[in-house]
Amino acid sequence: MSAQFSLDGFEAAPRASDRLFFAVYPDSSAAANIARLAQQLRAEHGLKGEPLKTERFHITLHHLGDYAGLPQGVVAASSEAAAAVAAGAFDVAFDRVVSFAGKPGKRPFVLRGGEGLDALVAFQQTLGAAMKKTSVGRWAEPRFTPHVTLLYDGKELAERGVDAVSWTVREFVLVHSLIGQTRHIVLGRWPLKTPAQG
């Protein structure tokens, strides 16, 4: 009876297994450059953490929540917001690295940038404005710190400059991440207009 009482109306929420977010991926050349830089810096600083897989390097634009199962309603509303975005392709340049705060022993070591990310910041805000017109508006991030996570490590490293990694962003994507499985599944892609397309 005591077990029934303790559970009655207080069932534990299912563990989150699925994460959704809008993201930008580097092109294949830039991703390879990021991978080389991550390995180089790992060796230079004696870091123990393994770099992320090359195909998983990305910039998160807006986190859309963690769920127990894939929420089709959120996917649909996110896709609606993405389809409403009218924006052109733009360049990004990351030219420094630094450690972010994180769990003990698992600090994100990331690529950052300065003025070379102004167009990215503007695009993130444009996407957020489109999200606010749908039911996923509450996930629109008002503050944005653009970065690419290279690896996780216990060391805290001060910011330093690196040779710039740059590419032209030609699309953004909706990503389904399987939490704890290091798997990204792209659910939708939206191309950005090139100058020739007007």
N, C-alpha and C positions, 0 to 999 in steps of 0.2 A: 504494500500500500504506500509506503514511504517513497518508493521509486516512482510510482504513478503520480504521487502528489508533486514530486520535484520536477517532473517533466510536463505536467499538465499545464498547457498554455505557455510553457517556457522552453520549447524545443530549440536546440541550438541551430543557428542559421547555417545553411549549407556552406561549405568552404568554397571560396571563390576559386574558380578554375579557368576563367576566361576573361581576358582584358581586351578592351577596344581602344584604339587611339588613331588619330590622324597623324601622318608622318611624311617626311621627305627622306628618300634614300639617295645616297651619292651614286653617281654613275659608276660603271665598272672600273674605270681608270682611277677615279678618286677613291673608291673603296679600297683598291689595291694599295694606293699611296697611304691611306689611313692605316691599313694593316701593317705596312712596313714601318711607319712611324711608331705605332704602338709597340712593335717588337723592339725597335731601336731604343725607345725611352724605357721600356721595361728592363732591358739589359743595362742601360746607363745608370738607372736609379736602383737597381737590385730589387725590383718589384717581384712579388711572388704570384700575383694574380695573372690568370691567363687572359689574353686579349679576347674580345668577343669574336665570334665567327665573322669573316669578312662580309657575308651576305646579311648580317644583322646590324651593321653600323647604320644608324639612322638619326634623324632629328625628330623628336616628338613635338607636334604642333599643339595638339589638344588631347588630353587624356579623357576618355569617354566612359570610364568606370570599370570596375571589376565585378564579375558575375559568376554565379553557379550555373553554367550553361550559356549558350550564345543567345542573347536577347534580340530576337528578330525585329521587334519594334524599334529598338535603339539603332540597329543596323539600317533600317528603312529611313528613319528620321535623319540619321547622319548622312546617308546617301543623298537624301533630298537637299540637305544643306550644301553638300559638296557640289551638287549639280548646279546650284544657283550662283556659284562663284564664277565671276568673269575676271580673269587676271592674265597677265602676260608672263612669259618665262623670265627668269631673273638669275643673276649670278650671286654666288655666296663664296666667301673666303674665310677660312679658319686659320688663325696665325699664332695661337698661344695654347698652352695647356695648364691645367691647375687641378688640384684635388678639391672636390666638393665634400661637405659634411655628409656623413652617412652612418650606418650601423657600425659599431666597433669592429674593426678588422675588415670592413667592407666599404671603404670610401670610394665613390666613383672618381676615377681619373679621367678627365674629359678634355676634349678640344673646345676652345672658345674662340671668339673673334670680336672685332670692334666695328668700325664703319663698314667693313665688308659684309656685314649681316643686316644692314639697314633695310634692304628690300625684303629679306626674309621676315623681319619683325613686322613690316607693313603687311605682308601677305598673311601672316598669322592672325593679325587683327581683322583683316578682311574676311577670312574664314570664320573667325569668331562672331563677326556681325551677322553672317549668314546663318550660323548655328542658332543665334538668339531669335531667329524668326521661326524656329522649329521647336519641338519638344526636347531637344538636346541642348537648348540654350544654357541650362544651368552648368553645363560642363565647359562652357567657353572660358578660357583662362585669361583673366585681365592682365596678369603679369607673365612675362615670357623671358626665360633665360636660355637662349638658343645654345645648344651644345651637342656634341657627339660623344657618347661614353665609349672610352677605349677599353677599359678594364676596371676591375674592382680590386682594391688592395688596402692593407692596414696603414700604410704610410700616408702622411699628409705632406704633399708637395706644394711649394709656393708657385705662383704663376710665373711662367717663363715663355719667351717667344720661341716659335719654331718656324721652319719654312712653311709658307702658306699652302694649304690644301684648298683648291677651289674647283668649282664646277658650275654648270648652268642647270638650274632646277627647271625641268620641263614638265613635271607632273607631281601630284601629291596623291597619297593613297590612304585607304582605310585599312587598318591592320587588326587582325584577330590574333592575339598572343595567347598561347597555351601556357598558363602560369606554371613555372617550375620545369617546363619541358624545353626551354630555349628554342621554341618554334614560333615563327611568324607566318601567318597565312594572310595574303592580301585579298581582301574582299571586294575592293573596288579601286579603280584608277581613274583619275581625272586629269587630262592633259591641260597644260597651260599654253596659251596662244603664243606663237612666235611672231616677231614683227611682221613677217610676210603675210600672216593671217589677219593683220589689222588688229 
